[in-house]
Amino acid sequence: MPTYTFRNKKTGEEFDHFVKMDDKEQYMKDNNLESVITGLNMLHSAGSTIPVDDGFREVQDKIAQTHKAHNMNRH
């Protein structure tokens, strides 16, 4: 179930709530809410290193062998 951020139209209070996508509109209507668009939650920050396993490296090697003109960065 996705987490949505809602704002109470009367009080201005913002909060997060788990609700099914199919039930979101009715939940907003029943509780006098509006949806708040927020930034994406990123699990990885730019410039940091993501650990990769040997399977990922093997796939990269196969791609590099097939597409020799492409200069892939090695991880």
Beta strands, then each sheet from edge to edge (+ up, - down):
strand 1: 3-8
strand 2: 14-18
strand 3: 33-36
sheet 1: 2+ 1- 3+
end
